[in-house]
Amino acid sequence: MRYSGWQVLKQGLTGNRGWKPAWRDPAPKAEYDVVIIGGGGHGLATAYYLAKEHGLTNIAVLEKGYLGGGNVGRNTTIVRANYGLPGNSEFYSHSLKLWEGLEQDLNYNVMHSQRGILNLFHSDGQRDAYARRGNAMVNQGDDAILMDREACRRMVPYLDYDQTRFPVFGGLYHPRGGTARHDAVAWGYARGADSRGVDLIQKCEVTGIDVENGKVIGVQTSRGAIRAKKVAMCAAGRSGQVAAMAGMRLPIESTVLQAFVTEGLKPVIDTVVTYGMGHFYISQSDKGGLVFGGDIDFYASYAARGNLHAAEHVLEAGMTLMPMIGKAKMLRSWGGIMDMSSDGSPIIDKTHIDGLYVNAGWCYGGFKATPASGHCYAHLIATDRPHEAATRHRLDRFNTGFVMDEEAKGSQHNLH
Amino acid sequence: MRIKCPLCGDRDQREFTYMGHETYLDRPADEGWSPAWDTYLHLRDNPAGVTRDLWYHGAGCTSWLLVERDTTTHDILRVDLARDAKRGRG
């Protein structure tokens, strides 16, 4: 069924009895051309673009839980293309362009809202760095506006501009940035892939990857063996365990990132604001809750819940930047498992095993990458050549030295 | 999370800084770049379950510790001085 305003009217007038499930619930077949391990945003997007752009439809997406039940269902929903390094810059620019046409493409309301992102800076040095970043964004063809303190004050008057430790010097504004409804992105891609014939198989955990003579031949799952010509790993925080089934070790350490939501409030924050001195980012959801987060917990973890020190750090930063949020009651917090690569940038590449592909290392920025990750991964799987927007996302870059260290911290696991 | 430092006793996690997996104890002997360095610096088992990693007790005795813990539960199972663990490896 094609969704439209007309359908809403028609179904509404007929008791809403005509809505059908948005995708099937098929049993796994014995063999597929492509098996994708992981039914999150990236895996579903990959399946969608394989079907739409490359005409491959004999595809299964294997998900051990339910579709979109991982990080795509538990993030702070920010969409942006404000990277500075070659590699990341063209990739996230590509992603933002896909975002801008996504709802029409999927015929699904992902509630993509280009409400802008304001990255604040708090010193002369940081202003220079943000000016440089803004120029890199403009050179990439995206948008960036360097704003002074008074312009920021007009846009977001509720910040504590006069704090003595980290006064607001200004901000880098990215008007095309914004947010999207995270679950809807997974559901939209799932529906789009399913309608093109892709089998989305839930509650199907991959327990082994079968390799013969250096070539992948299929996977073992909790629902039986499935043969496959190509197998695409796309397991985010669980990438380490999936890769281990193929005897591989990845340059990835999984950690927890926490996020927080307050009770629903009337509209108060109409853009995304980030604090340059405390790694704090905040936006307001369409339901009214303030959604915010900060740093990862900074140690390897699969606990899916965080520790107090990181929560304290985030809340202190938030209170320093905008004391008004102290009046809101925090409703809930949660922790997701981040696949942190050692240089802070992702991997979309072939592996040393023929027919086995890897998509991992999204750190805490996988959501905005969802369309481009799927698009570029599908291109790689279908053609065995990297998409032009993802030529530097190589698995061997850590050994060859071509790391993409966006934050200039060093290619070391505990620094990103 | 609390970590029981062998020298200072049971302390809050805020006093410690995480360095990384115990892989860091096995520094390659090679002078120049080699795949051993890539393995040492980047590649990880990334276990979901029991792991051993290095923590620095910066706000305490400034010792390097080898902490055995469960990454799925936050349980701390065993803490040794990294110095002793390294000696044990020869």
Chai-1 contact restraints between the chains, C-beta under 6 A:
chainA,res_idxA,chainB,res_idxB,connection_type,confidence,min_distance_angstrom,max_distance_angstrom,comment,restraint_id
A,G240,B,N46,contact,1.0,0.0,6.0,A-B,restraint_1
A,R249,B,L43,contact,1.0,0.0,6.0,A-B,restraint_2
A,P251,B,H42,contact,1.0,0.0,6.0,A-B,restraint_3
A,P251,B,L43,contact,1.0,0.0,6.0,A-B,restraint_4
A,I252,B,N46,contact,1.0,0.0,6.0,A-B,restraint_5
A,E253,B,R44,contact,1.0,0.0,6.0,A-B,restraint_6
A,E253,B,N46,contact,1.0,0.0,6.0,A-B,restraint_7
A,S254,B,N46,contact,1.0,0.0,6.0,A-B,restraint_8
A,F298,B,Y18,contact,1.0,0.0,6.0,A-B,restraint_9
A,Y299,B,Y18,contact,1.0,0.0,6.0,A-B,restraint_10
A,A300,B,T71,contact,1.0,0.0,6.0,A-B,restraint_11
A,S301,B,T71,contact,1.0,0.0,6.0,A-B,restraint_12
A,Y302,B,A48,contact,1.0,0.0,6.0,A-B,restraint_13
A,Y302,B,T71,contact,1.0,0.0,6.0,A-B,restraint_14
A,Y302,B,T72,contact,1.0,0.0,6.0,A-B,restraint_15
A,A303,B,T72,contact,1.0,0.0,6.0,A-B,restraint_16
A,A303,B,H74,contact,1.0,0.0,6.0,A-B,restraint_17
A,N307,B,M1,contact,1.0,0.0,6.0,A-B,restraint_18
A,H309,B,R14,contact,1.0,0.0,6.0,A-B,restraint_19
A,S342,B,H42,contact,1.0,0.0,6.0,A-B,restraint_20
A,F398,B,D38,contact,1.0,0.0,6.0,A-B,restraint_21
A,F398,B,H42,contact,1.0,0.0,6.0,A-B,restraint_22
A,N399,B,D38,contact,1.0,0.0,6.0,A-B,restraint_23
A,H413,B,G20,contact,1.0,0.0,6.0,A-B,restraint_24
A,N414,B,Y18,contact,1.0,0.0,6.0,A-B,restraint_25
A,N414,B,M19,contact,1.0,0.0,6.0,A-B,restraint_26
A,N414,B,G20,contact,1.0,0.0,6.0,A-B,restraint_27
